[in-house]
């Protein structure tokens, strides 16, 4: 990639994920103009502000007023960075564009040759995004059910390549690793599984992010640690690399494959998941990925005893960030990344 290429990026700053994206883009030769911001911890100042947002959303069909409030503190700085761009940036890439006011997306569009969006959540979860899709030159979704929406393209999540540590011949302890946000609908299976995997002499390293105001009884979750301070993505990847097995539990709001699925692929880790759609992808192998389904716990031990089956380099390269970014920007060479039909 030519060093003259310039790209605007905008995405939530949670877990410092944006820093990893910016770093890899710079390594590919891009000049990065970053307008990412913390969008998740917004609170209304008072009841009146919350009520006015409700009025605008219901009666004026304005689904973006809350974003305007959330972005107010960052708006001048972000717009100033965009206005300082001389000429046109080659690309603008937004992940979760609905976290931004429409005016910011429009300004980024006016300052770039190609505007690209990626929604790493289901379109029905944050419905305001549907009002943005037509602004983009290329807009991507990662779940099959969203492909029926006009003007969208398919893509999956991805993994970042890294220099992996040499594996020990004998690990001191076998570990099963999971990090996720608290969702009441899946806490039952997470808790049950943590006990099952512990019974198979694996140490569960299960960490659940608990948002402010949410309380749980820790004694009900013997093998789960709850935390309120978000860890960085770099820290998360360190634990991923050290784990024996990665575990993933489906977000009930969509069936798209999580980043954890592709990290398991990229780092040659076994994966245990309750997302059955993974069987429809070209990297699926039953010796590497175990599908939790019904009461098939008794089959888990034999799965864990089988050696990992190496996946071809060609397939692994397809889901790496380098290929992903070339594909979404439409900058050959790249392998197309499709979703199962």
QUIDARA-V574532 format. One record per backbone hydrogen bond with DSSP energy under -1.0 kcal/mol. CO is the residue of the C=O (numbers start at 1). NH is the residue of the N-H. E is the energy in kcal/mol with one decimal. If there is no record, write none. Layout:
co: {CO & CO}
nh: {NH & NH}
e: {E & E}
This chain:
co: {2 & 5 & 6 & 6 & 7 & 8 & 9 & 10 & 13 & 14 & 15 & 16 & 17 & 18 & 19 & 20 & 21 & 22 & 23 & 24 & 25 & 26 & 31 & 33 & 46 & 47 & 48 & 49 & 50 & 51 & 52 & 53 & 54 & 55 & 56 & 64 & 65 & 66 & 67 & 71 & 71 & 74 & 75 & 76 & 77 & 78 & 79 & 80 & 82 & 89 & 91 & 92 & 93 & 94 & 96 & 97 & 101 & 102 & 103 & 104 & 105 & 106 & 107 & 109 & 111 & 114 & 115 & 115 & 116 & 117 & 118 & 122 & 122 & 126 & 127 & 128 & 129 & 129 & 132 & 133 & 138 & 139 & 140 & 141 & 143 & 144 & 146 & 149 & 153 & 159 & 174 & 175 & 175 & 176 & 177 & 178 & 180 & 183 & 186 & 187 & 188 & 189 & 190 & 191 & 192 & 193 & 194 & 195 & 197 & 198 & 203 & 205 & 206 & 207 & 208 & 209 & 211 & 217 & 218 & 221 & 225 & 227 & 232 & 233 & 234 & 235 & 236 & 237 & 238 & 239 & 245 & 246 & 251 & 259 & 260 & 261 & 262 & 263 & 264 & 270 & 271 & 272 & 273 & 274 & 275 & 276 & 277 & 278 & 281 & 285 & 285 & 288 & 290 & 296 & 297 & 299 & 300 & 301 & 312 & 313 & 314 & 317 & 319 & 320 & 321 & 322 & 323 & 324 & 325 & 326}
nh: {5 & 31 & 90 & 91 & 33 & 93 & 35 & 95 & 16 & 17 & 233 & 20 & 21 & 22 & 23 & 24 & 25 & 26 & 27 & 28 & 30 & 29 & 7 & 9 & 50 & 51 & 52 & 53 & 54 & 55 & 56 & 57 & 58 & 59 & 62 & 68 & 69 & 70 & 71 & 74 & 75 & 78 & 79 & 80 & 81 & 82 & 83 & 84 & 85 & 113 & 8 & 116 & 10 & 118 & 99 & 100 & 105 & 106 & 107 & 108 & 109 & 110 & 111 & 112 & 89 & 92 & 137 & 138 & 94 & 140 & 96 & 125 & 126 & 129 & 130 & 131 & 132 & 133 & 135 & 136 & 117 & 153 & 119 & 155 & 146 & 147 & 149 & 152 & 141 & 321 & 203 & 244 & 245 & 205 & 247 & 207 & 209 & 186 & 190 & 191 & 192 & 193 & 194 & 195 & 196 & 197 & 198 & 199 & 202 & 201 & 176 & 178 & 225 & 180 & 227 & 182 & 214 & 220 & 221 & 224 & 208 & 210 & 236 & 237 & 238 & 239 & 240 & 241 & 242 & 243 & 177 & 272 & 254 & 263 & 264 & 265 & 266 & 267 & 269 & 246 & 290 & 248 & 292 & 276 & 278 & 279 & 280 & 281 & 284 & 288 & 289 & 271 & 273 & 299 & 300 & 303 & 304 & 305 & 316 & 317 & 318 & 320 & 159 & 324 & 325 & 326 & 327 & 328 & 329 & 331}
e: {-1.6 & -2.4 & -1.2 & -1.8 & -2.8 & -3.4 & -3.0 & -2.3 & -2.3 & -1.5 & -2.7 & -1.0 & -1.9 & -2.7 & -2.4 & -2.3 & -2.3 & -2.3 & -2.0 & -1.1 & -2.3 & -1.7 & -2.6 & -2.4 & -1.6 & -2.9 & -2.5 & -1.9 & -2.0 & -2.4 & -2.4 & -2.4 & -2.6 & -2.6 & -2.7 & -1.7 & -1.9 & -2.7 & -2.4 & -1.1 & -1.7 & -2.4 & -2.7 & -2.2 & -2.1 & -2.0 & -2.6 & -1.5 & -1.3 & -2.2 & -2.5 & -3.3 & -2.1 & -2.3 & -2.1 & -2.2 & -1.5 & -2.6 & -1.9 & -2.5 & -2.2 & -1.9 & -1.0 & -1.1 & -3.0 & -2.0 & -2.2 & -1.7 & -2.5 & -2.8 & -1.9 & -1.2 & -1.1 & -1.8 & -1.6 & -1.6 & -1.9 & -1.0 & -2.5 & -1.6 & -2.4 & -2.6 & -2.3 & -1.8 & -1.6 & -1.8 & -1.8 & -1.2 & -2.5 & -2.1 & -3.5 & -1.0 & -2.2 & -3.6 & -2.5 & -2.9 & -3.1 & -1.8 & -2.0 & -2.4 & -2.4 & -2.7 & -2.1 & -1.3 & -1.8 & -2.9 & -1.4 & -1.7 & -1.7 & -1.7 & -2.2 & -2.4 & -3.1 & -2.1 & -2.2 & -2.3 & -2.0 & -2.4 & -2.1 & -1.1 & -2.7 & -2.9 & -2.1 & -2.4 & -1.8 & -1.9 & -2.2 & -2.5 & -1.5 & -1.4 & -2.6 & -2.2 & -1.9 & -2.2 & -2.2 & -1.5 & -2.9 & -2.3 & -2.8 & -2.8 & -2.8 & -2.8 & -3.0 & -1.0 & -1.5 & -1.7 & -1.9 & -1.5 & -1.5 & -2.0 & -2.1 & -2.8 & -2.6 & -1.6 & -1.9 & -1.6 & -2.3 & -1.2 & -2.2 & -2.8 & -1.2 & -1.2 & -1.5 & -2.3 & -3.1 & -1.4 & -2.4 & -2.6 & -2.0 & -3.0}
